[in-house]
Amino acid sequence: MIQGYADQHDMHNFFQATKTTYGPCSTGENPLQSQNGSRLLKDDDAIYLHWKEHFKLLLNREPTISEETLQVIPQRHVVDSLGIHQPSES
């Protein structure tokens, strides 16, 4: 039956039959495990705070590259005129 709707390109009945067969879409809830794995976060605010802390820890780390390594990398000459907007002549 559902295949017949798909073969006929009858999308309205195809999706209606699919919904009837498999049930409605999920509620949109996406629980997340806490950082230490002790609980499941379901509240939007708790999930937001979890991701905020995750990225804070991820992005605010001390550099892992040594100053000596940076000194070995060849440097290019700085071209000061790049990126400077020149007004167009009217």
Summary of the structure (lengths in Angstrom):
residues: 90
radius of gyration: 27.7
end to end distance: 68.2
largest distance: 69.4
contacts: 118
relative contact order: 0.06
helix: 44%
strand: 4%
